[in-house]
């Protein structure tokens, strides 16, 4: 699992012997568009991959390093996952993070602290096991009479940055509400990815399980179908 090596040093070589305690950071590279390619020793399902990522981000701030940098790296990693390279680069630049190799797998803050992200938080393995899709199937809670309490939630669409307010039920699944967005705004559920507080919400989760406080916004990243097929 990734971590942070806190000893300040020059990213292109050993730290200089400067007597004033300053650290010289080597040449910075722009963030590469290409996602790293890899294979898992043990094939993972999408759910297992999400669990590994959640575990890493839950524990990463406990490593040495600055929490604000870990937060920036997390946001940049999620931006890359949604194919928003420009946003990822802007986050990296805004946090003054240096990339000597143009990848988040090895990066440094302005103090020279080193941060390393594991490959599995940046891309899915080539041998990822596709779980059975629930796009075309309804759960019992969706086909039966309405249950649960009503909750108003705001959804922010990546294509327009506009907020949409819907009244949903605590027992509604993410997929059920994706279908509502499809019916009301013609947004295909297959190309919706929901994020809340930096976490990808899976189709089978209920609104209650998502634990979205009142007044908070769910980010709805809408993929171009061509970019999904080529990723």
Beta strands, then each sheet from edge to edge (+ up, - down):
strand 1: 3-5
strand 2: 107-108
strand 3: 114-116
strand 4: 150-157
strand 5: 163-169
strand 6: 192-196
strand 7: 199-201
strand 8: 217-222
sheet 1: 1+ 3- 2+
sheet 2: 5+ 4- 8- 6+ 7-
end
